[in-house]
Amino acid sequence: MFMPKLLRKCKECGNYTLSQEVCPKCGGQLKNPYPPKFSPEDRYGKYRRMLKKKLLEK
């Protein structure tokens, strides 16, 4: 059974869960493990690339 967008990944321990608030194992913050959809008409791609370049320079 496929459950789209319900799965979350803990930023601290890396475990996957269906919980939406905090990780049941360590209490860490959860994030969406899926990458954003690709669109050739990406309005904000320029800004994401600029931010990525700044982060990689540090």
mmCIF file as gemmi writes it, N, C-alpha and C atoms, coordinates in Angstrom:
data_model
loop_
_atom_site.group_PDB
_atom_site.id
_atom_site.type_symbol
_atom_site.label_atom_id
_atom_site.label_alt_id
_atom_site.label_comp_id
_atom_site.label_asym_id
_atom_site.label_entity_id
_atom_site.label_seq_id
_atom_site.pdbx_PDB_ins_code
_atom_site.Cartn_x
_atom_site.Cartn_y
_atom_site.Cartn_z
_atom_site.occupancy
_atom_site.B_iso_or_equiv
_atom_site.pdbx_formal_charge
_atom_site.auth_seq_id
_atom_site.auth_asym_id
_atom_site.pdbx_PDB_model_num
ATOM 1 N N . MET Axp A 1 ? 0.832 -1.175 0 1 0 ? 1 A 1
ATOM 2 C CA . MET Axp A 1 ? 0 0 0 1 0 ? 1 A 1
ATOM 3 C C . MET Axp A 1 ? 0.881 1.244 0 1 0 ? 1 A 1
ATOM 4 N N . PHE Axp A 2 ? 0.665 2.154 -0.925 1 0 ? 2 A 1
ATOM 5 C CA . PHE Axp A 2 ? 1.48 3.362 -1.076 1 0 ? 2 A 1
ATOM 6 C C . PHE Axp A 2 ? 0.818 4.542 -0.381 1 0 ? 2 A 1
ATOM 7 N N . MET Axp A 3 ? 1.543 5.203 0.5 1 0 ? 3 A 1
ATOM 8 C CA . MET Axp A 3 ? 1.026 6.359 1.226 1 0 ? 3 A 1
ATOM 9 C C . MET Axp A 3 ? 1.847 7.595 0.851 1 0 ? 3 A 1
ATOM 10 N N . PRO Axp A 4 ? 1.439 8.324 -0.156 1 0 ? 4 A 1
ATOM 11 C CA . PRO Axp A 4 ? 2.237 9.478 -0.577 1 0 ? 4 A 1
ATOM 12 C C . PRO Axp A 4 ? 2.228 10.598 0.447 1 0 ? 4 A 1
ATOM 13 N N . LYS Axp A 5 ? 3.376 11.199 0.642 1 0 ? 5 A 1
ATOM 14 C CA . LYS Axp A 5 ? 3.558 12.374 1.491 1 0 ? 5 A 1
ATOM 15 C C . LYS Axp A 5 ? 3.227 12.158 2.961 1 0 ? 5 A 1
ATOM 16 N N . LEU Axp A 6 ? 3.052 10.934 3.414 1 0 ? 6 A 1
ATOM 17 C CA . LEU Axp A 6 ? 2.806 10.68 4.824 1 0 ? 6 A 1
ATOM 18 C C . LEU Axp A 6 ? 4.084 10.296 5.558 1 0 ? 6 A 1
ATOM 19 N N . LEU Axp A 7 ? 5.057 9.824 4.823 1 0 ? 7 A 1
ATOM 20 C CA . LEU Axp A 7 ? 6.299 9.368 5.417 1 0 ? 7 A 1
ATOM 21 C C . LEU Axp A 7 ? 7.169 10.565 5.795 1 0 ? 7 A 1
ATOM 22 N N . ARG Axp A 8 ? 7.774 10.521 6.97 1 0 ? 8 A 1
ATOM 23 C CA . ARG Axp A 8 ? 8.674 11.564 7.45 1 0 ? 8 A 1
ATOM 24 C C . ARG Axp A 8 ? 9.98 10.925 7.879 1 0 ? 8 A 1
ATOM 25 N N . LYS Axp A 9 ? 11.063 11.708 7.812 1 0 ? 9 A 1
ATOM 26 C CA . LYS Axp A 9 ? 12.384 11.226 8.206 1 0 ? 9 A 1
ATOM 27 C C . LYS Axp A 9 ? 12.933 12.128 9.3 1 0 ? 9 A 1
ATOM 28 N N . CYS Axp A 10 ? 13.494 11.516 10.328 1 0 ? 10 A 1
ATOM 29 C CA . CYS Axp A 10 ? 14.072 12.257 11.44 1 0 ? 10 A 1
ATOM 30 C C . CYS Axp A 10 ? 15.403 12.868 11.004 1 0 ? 10 A 1
ATOM 31 N N . LYS Axp A 11 ? 15.604 14.152 11.31 1 0 ? 11 A 1
ATOM 32 C CA . LYS Axp A 11 ? 16.852 14.832 10.958 1 0 ? 11 A 1
ATOM 33 C C . LYS Axp A 11 ? 18.013 14.369 11.828 1 0 ? 11 A 1
ATOM 34 N N . GLU Axp A 12 ? 17.718 13.895 13.031 1 0 ? 12 A 1
ATOM 35 C CA . GLU Axp A 12 ? 18.778 13.541 13.974 1 0 ? 12 A 1
ATOM 36 C C . GLU Axp A 12 ? 19.199 12.079 13.887 1 0 ? 12 A 1
ATOM 37 N N . CYS Axp A 13 ? 18.245 11.143 13.928 1 0 ? 13 A 1
ATOM 38 C CA . CYS Axp A 13 ? 18.622 9.725 13.947 1 0 ? 13 A 1
ATOM 39 C C . CYS Axp A 13 ? 18.451 9.053 12.583 1 0 ? 13 A 1
ATOM 40 N N . GLY Axp A 14 ? 17.737 9.704 11.639 1 0 ? 14 A 1
ATOM 41 C CA . GLY Axp A 14 ? 17.607 9.15 10.295 1 0 ? 14 A 1
ATOM 42 C C . GLY Axp A 14 ? 16.517 8.106 10.135 1 0 ? 14 A 1
ATOM 43 N N . ASN Axp A 15 ? 15.735 7.846 11.165 1 0 ? 15 A 1
ATOM 44 C CA . ASN Axp A 15 ? 14.652 6.869 11.076 1 0 ? 15 A 1
ATOM 45 C C . ASN Axp A 15 ? 13.458 7.454 10.338 1 0 ? 15 A 1
ATOM 46 N N . TYR Axp A 16 ? 12.72 6.57 9.652 1 0 ? 16 A 1
ATOM 47 C CA . TYR Axp A 16 ? 11.496 6.959 8.96 1 0 ? 16 A 1
ATOM 48 C C . TYR Axp A 16 ? 10.304 6.645 9.853 1 0 ? 16 A 1
ATOM 49 N N . THR Axp A 17 ? 9.274 7.495 9.79 1 0 ? 17 A 1
ATOM 50 C CA . THR Axp A 17 ? 8.09 7.308 10.621 1 0 ? 17 A 1
ATOM 51 C C . THR Axp A 17 ? 6.869 7.9 9.925 1 0 ? 17 A 1
ATOM 52 N N . LEU Axp A 18 ? 5.694 7.518 10.38 1 0 ? 18 A 1
ATOM 53 C CA . LEU Axp A 18 ? 4.452 8.106 9.901 1 0 ? 18 A 1
ATOM 54 C C . LEU Axp A 18 ? 3.981 9.218 10.826 1 0 ? 18 A 1
ATOM 55 N N . SER Axp A 19 ? 4.66 9.4 11.946 1 0 ? 19 A 1
ATOM 56 C CA . SER Axp A 19 ? 4.323 10.464 12.883 1 0 ? 19 A 1
ATOM 57 C C . SER Axp A 19 ? 4.529 11.816 12.196 1 0 ? 19 A 1
ATOM 58 N N . GLN Axp A 20 ? 3.719 12.792 12.553 1 0 ? 20 A 1
ATOM 59 C CA . GLN Axp A 20 ? 3.805 14.094 11.897 1 0 ? 20 A 1
ATOM 60 C C . GLN Axp A 20 ? 4.459 15.173 12.769 1 0 ? 20 A 1
ATOM 61 N N . GLU Axp A 21 ? 4.627 14.939 14.065 1 0 ? 21 A 1
ATOM 62 C CA . GLU Axp A 21 ? 5.143 15.979 14.955 1 0 ? 21 A 1
ATOM 63 C C . GLU Axp A 21 ? 6.632 15.791 15.257 1 0 ? 21 A 1
ATOM 64 N N . VAL Axp A 22 ? 6.951 14.757 16.025 1 0 ? 22 A 1
ATOM 65 C CA . VAL Axp A 22 ? 8.332 14.505 16.435 1 0 ? 22 A 1
ATOM 66 C C . VAL Axp A 22 ? 8.649 13.019 16.247 1 0 ? 22 A 1
ATOM 67 N N . CYS Axp A 23 ? 9.919 12.715 16.209 1 0 ? 23 A 1
ATOM 68 C CA . CYS Axp A 23 ? 10.371 11.335 16.065 1 0 ? 23 A 1
ATOM 69 C C . CYS Axp A 23 ? 10.008 10.543 17.324 1 0 ? 23 A 1
ATOM 70 N N . PRO Axp A 24 ? 9.331 9.4 17.174 1 0 ? 24 A 1
ATOM 71 C CA . PRO Axp A 24 ? 8.967 8.619 18.353 1 0 ? 24 A 1
ATOM 72 C C . PRO Axp A 24 ? 10.168 7.955 19.028 1 0 ? 24 A 1
ATOM 73 N N . LYS Axp A 25 ? 11.265 7.808 18.317 1 0 ? 25 A 1
ATOM 74 C CA . LYS Axp A 25 ? 12.448 7.14 18.88 1 0 ? 25 A 1
ATOM 75 C C . LYS Axp A 25 ? 13.331 8.095 19.69 1 0 ? 25 A 1
ATOM 76 N N . CYS Axp A 26 ? 13.644 9.282 19.085 1 0 ? 26 A 1
ATOM 77 C CA . CYS Axp A 26 ? 14.572 10.184 19.761 1 0 ? 26 A 1
ATOM 78 C C . CYS Axp A 26 ? 13.979 11.554 20.081 1 0 ? 26 A 1
ATOM 79 N N . GLY Axp A 27 ? 12.78 11.846 19.581 1 0 ? 27 A 1
ATOM 80 C CA . GLY Axp A 27 ? 12.16 13.14 19.842 1 0 ? 27 A 1
ATOM 81 C C . GLY Axp A 27 ? 12.663 14.249 18.942 1 0 ? 27 A 1
ATOM 82 N N . GLY Axp A 28 ? 13.381 13.884 17.881 1 0 ? 28 A 1
ATOM 83 C CA . GLY Axp A 28 ? 13.96 14.872 16.972 1 0 ? 28 A 1
ATOM 84 C C . GLY Axp A 28 ? 12.946 15.45 15.999 1 0 ? 28 A 1
ATOM 85 N N . GLN Axp A 29 ? 13.391 16.467 15.276 1 0 ? 29 A 1
ATOM 86 C CA . GLN Axp A 29 ? 12.553 17.143 14.293 1 0 ? 29 A 1
ATOM 87 C C . GLN Axp A 29 ? 12.446 16.293 13.026 1 0 ? 29 A 1
ATOM 88 N N . LEU Axp A 30 ? 11.258 16.274 12.42 1 0 ? 30 A 1
ATOM 89 C CA . LEU Axp A 30 ? 11.014 15.485 11.22 1 0 ? 30 A 1
ATOM 90 C C . LEU Axp A 30 ? 11.01 16.364 9.982 1 0 ? 30 A 1
ATOM 91 N N . LYS Axp A 31 ? 11.388 15.766 8.845 1 0 ? 31 A 1
ATOM 92 C CA . LYS Axp A 31 ? 11.355 16.473 7.569 1 0 ? 31 A 1
ATOM 93 C C . LYS Axp A 31 ? 10.76 15.569 6.505 1 0 ? 31 A 1
ATOM 94 N N . ASN Axp A 32 ? 10.368 16.165 5.407 1 0 ? 32 A 1
ATOM 95 C CA . ASN Axp A 32 ? 9.832 15.433 4.271 1 0 ? 32 A 1
ATOM 96 C C . ASN Axp A 32 ? 11.003 14.829 3.498 1 0 ? 32 A 1
ATOM 97 N N . PRO Axp A 33 ? 11.063 13.492 3.303 1 0 ? 33 A 1
ATOM 98 C CA . PRO Axp A 33 ? 12.21 12.878 2.653 1 0 ? 33 A 1
ATOM 99 C C . PRO Axp A 33 ? 12.188 12.955 1.122 1 0 ? 33 A 1
ATOM 100 N N . TYR Axp A 34 ? 11.117 13.479 0.553 1 0 ? 34 A 1
ATOM 101 C CA . TYR Axp A 34 ? 10.99 13.508 -0.9 1 0 ? 34 A 1
ATOM 102 C C . TYR Axp A 34 ? 11.562 14.805 -1.474 1 0 ? 34 A 1
ATOM 103 N N . PRO Axp A 35 ? 12.22 14.744 -2.623 1 0 ? 35 A 1
ATOM 104 C CA . PRO Axp A 35 ? 12.69 15.98 -3.252 1 0 ? 35 A 1
ATOM 105 C C . PRO Axp A 35 ? 11.51 16.738 -3.858 1 0 ? 35 A 1
ATOM 106 N N . PRO Axp A 36 ? 11.649 18.047 -4.061 1 0 ? 36 A 1
ATOM 107 C CA . PRO Axp A 36 ? 10.56 18.799 -4.69 1 0 ? 36 A 1
ATOM 108 C C . PRO Axp A 36 ? 10.377 18.38 -6.141 1 0 ? 36 A 1
ATOM 109 N N . LYS Axp A 37 ? 9.19 18.553 -6.66 1 0 ? 37 A 1
ATOM 110 C CA . LYS Axp A 37 ? 8.916 18.215 -8.05 1 0 ? 37 A 1
ATOM 111 C C . LYS Axp A 37 ? 9.718 19.114 -8.973 1 0 ? 37 A 1
ATOM 112 N N . PHE Axp A 38 ? 10.168 18.563 -10.094 1 0 ? 38 A 1
ATOM 113 C CA . PHE Axp A 38 ? 10.906 19.338 -11.079 1 0 ? 38 A 1
ATOM 114 C C . PHE Axp A 38 ? 9.938 20.03 -12.016 1 0 ? 38 A 1
ATOM 115 N N . SER Axp A 39 ? 10.21 21.264 -12.319 1 0 ? 39 A 1
ATOM 116 C CA . SER Axp A 39 ? 9.413 22.016 -13.277 1 0 ? 39 A 1
ATOM 117 C C . SER Axp A 39 ? 10.34 22.839 -14.146 1 0 ? 39 A 1
ATOM 118 N N . PRO Axp A 40 ? 10.216 22.759 -15.465 1 0 ? 40 A 1
ATOM 119 C CA . PRO Axp A 40 ? 11.063 23.597 -16.334 1 0 ? 40 A 1
ATOM 120 C C . PRO Axp A 40 ? 10.742 25.085 -16.181 1 0 ? 40 A 1
ATOM 121 N N . GLU Axp A 41 ? 9.566 25.404 -15.659 1 0 ? 41 A 1
ATOM 122 C CA . GLU Axp A 41 ? 9.174 26.793 -15.444 1 0 ? 41 A 1
ATOM 123 C C . GLU Axp A 41 ? 9.368 27.174 -13.974 1 0 ? 41 A 1
ATOM 124 N N . ASP Axp A 42 ? 10.496 26.809 -13.41 1 0 ? 42 A 1
ATOM 125 C CA . ASP Axp A 42 ? 10.8 27.04 -11.999 1 0 ? 42 A 1
ATOM 126 C C . ASP Axp A 42 ? 11.076 28.522 -11.756 1 0 ? 42 A 1
ATOM 127 N N . ARG Axp A 43 ? 10.184 29.183 -11.03 1 0 ? 43 A 1
ATOM 128 C CA . ARG Axp A 43 ? 10.326 30.617 -10.771 1 0 ? 43 A 1
ATOM 129 C C . ARG Axp A 43 ? 11.444 30.921 -9.79 1 0 ? 43 A 1
ATOM 130 N N . TYR Axp A 44 ? 11.709 29.997 -8.873 1 0 ? 44 A 1
ATOM 131 C CA . TYR Axp A 44 ? 12.647 30.273 -7.798 1 0 ? 44 A 1
ATOM 132 C C . TYR Axp A 44 ? 13.966 29.512 -7.932 1 0 ? 44 A 1
ATOM 133 N N . GLY Axp A 45 ? 14.19 28.861 -9.053 1 0 ? 45 A 1
ATOM 134 C CA . GLY Axp A 45 ? 15.418 28.103 -9.274 1 0 ? 45 A 1
ATOM 135 C C . GLY Axp A 45 ? 16.659 28.967 -9.184 1 0 ? 45 A 1
ATOM 136 N N . LYS Axp A 46 ? 16.573 30.177 -9.702 1 0 ? 46 A 1
ATOM 137 C CA . LYS Axp A 46 ? 17.707 31.104 -9.667 1 0 ? 46 A 1
ATOM 138 C C . LYS Axp A 46 ? 18.144 31.362 -8.225 1 0 ? 46 A 1
ATOM 139 N N . TYR Axp A 47 ? 17.174 31.583 -7.347 1 0 ? 47 A 1
ATOM 140 C CA . TYR Axp A 47 ? 17.478 31.886 -5.952 1 0 ? 47 A 1
ATOM 141 C C . TYR Axp A 47 ? 18.013 30.662 -5.206 1 0 ? 47 A 1
ATOM 142 N N . ARG Axp A 48 ? 17.495 29.473 -5.518 1 0 ? 48 A 1
ATOM 143 C CA . ARG Axp A 48 ? 18.008 28.248 -4.894 1 0 ? 48 A 1
ATOM 144 C C . ARG Axp A 48 ? 19.447 27.999 -5.309 1 0 ? 48 A 1
ATOM 145 N N . ARG Axp A 49 ? 19.754 28.232 -6.589 1 0 ? 49 A 1
ATOM 146 C CA . ARG Axp A 49 ? 21.133 28.037 -7.054 1 0 ? 49 A 1
ATOM 147 C C . ARG Axp A 49 ? 22.078 29.036 -6.402 1 0 ? 49 A 1
ATOM 148 N N . MET Axp A 50 ? 21.622 30.286 -6.231 1 0 ? 50 A 1
ATOM 149 C CA . MET Axp A 50 ? 22.453 31.299 -5.567 1 0 ? 50 A 1
ATOM 150 C C . MET Axp A 50 ? 22.726 30.896 -4.116 1 0 ? 50 A 1
ATOM 151 N N . LEU Axp A 51 ? 21.691 30.422 -3.416 1 0 ? 51 A 1
ATOM 152 C CA . LEU Axp A 51 ? 21.854 29.999 -2.026 1 0 ? 51 A 1
ATOM 153 C C . LEU Axp A 51 ? 22.791 28.795 -1.935 1 0 ? 51 A 1
ATOM 154 N N . LYS Axp A 52 ? 22.632 27.841 -2.833 1 0 ? 52 A 1
ATOM 155 C CA . LYS Axp A 52 ? 23.494 26.65 -2.821 1 0 ? 52 A 1
ATOM 156 C C . LYS Axp A 52 ? 24.941 27.041 -3.064 1 0 ? 52 A 1
ATOM 157 N N . LYS Axp A 53 ? 25.153 27.97 -3.978 1 0 ? 53 A 1
ATOM 158 C CA . LYS Axp A 53 ? 26.526 28.426 -4.264 1 0 ? 53 A 1
ATOM 159 C C . LYS Axp A 53 ? 27.13 29.081 -3.027 1 0 ? 53 A 1
ATOM 160 N N . LYS Axp A 54 ? 26.356 29.924 -2.315 1 0 ? 54 A 1
ATOM 161 C CA . LYS Axp A 54 ? 26.857 30.576 -1.108 1 0 ? 54 A 1
ATOM 162 C C . LYS Axp A 54 ? 27.183 29.551 -0.022 1 0 ? 54 A 1
ATOM 163 N N . LEU Axp A 55 ? 26.328 28.537 0.129 1 0 ? 55 A 1
ATOM 164 C CA . LEU Axp A 55 ? 26.553 27.517 1.161 1 0 ? 55 A 1
ATOM 165 C C . LEU Axp A 55 ? 27.78 26.674 0.857 1 0 ? 55 A 1
ATOM 166 N N . LEU Axp A 56 ? 28.03 26.41 -0.425 1 0 ? 56 A 1
ATOM 167 C CA . LEU Axp A 56 ? 29.187 25.595 -0.797 1 0 ? 56 A 1
ATOM 168 C C . LEU Axp A 56 ? 30.496 26.373 -0.663 1 0 ? 56 A 1
ATOM 169 N N . GLU Axp A 57 ? 30.448 27.691 -0.731 1 0 ? 57 A 1
ATOM 170 C CA . GLU Axp A 57 ? 31.655 28.504 -0.602 1 0 ? 57 A 1
ATOM 171 C C . GLU Axp A 57 ? 32.168 28.546 0.829 1 0 ? 57 A 1
ATOM 172 N N . LYS Axp A 58 ? 31.286 28.329 1.796 1 0 ? 58 A 1
ATOM 173 C CA . LYS Axp A 58 ? 31.675 28.417 3.217 1 0 ? 58 A 1
ATOM 174 C C . LYS Axp A 58 ? 32.516 27.269 3.642 1 0 ? 58 A 1
